[in-house]
Amino acid sequence: MRLSIVVLFGVLIVGGIVISLGFITTQELIEIPIISNQYENLEKYKNKLEKIILYNEEILKDLENQIKNSDNVHLEQVNEEIELMNSVITENKAELEQIIQKLSQMKSNP
């Protein structure tokens, strides 16, 4: 009985050491792909943000056309929507600029 308990503890200790060493060595190898994945993720996000900005600009043009063709019944609501879309587009463009700067920094400092 004591021998089986000693063997069980021995197996647990050796297994714990192997798992710990495996985790430590694997962590070092993962760091390099993480950086490239961050760059790729930022690049994808930049592309999506550009598409969102284009879509928002289309909505803005549509709202401006509604004003031109409006009979002043819903003009105030359309103006509020235009102001909102302008602020969203401005915020998105600022965020896009930040992402482009990050991407250029990551590209120059691999």
Secondary structure, DSSP 8 states (H G I E B T S, - for coil): -HHHHHHHHHHHHHHHHHHHHHHHHHHHHHHHHHHHHHHHHHHHHHHHHHHHHHHHHHHHHHHHHHHHT--SSSHHHHHHHHHHHHHHHHHHHHHHHHHHHHHHHHHH--
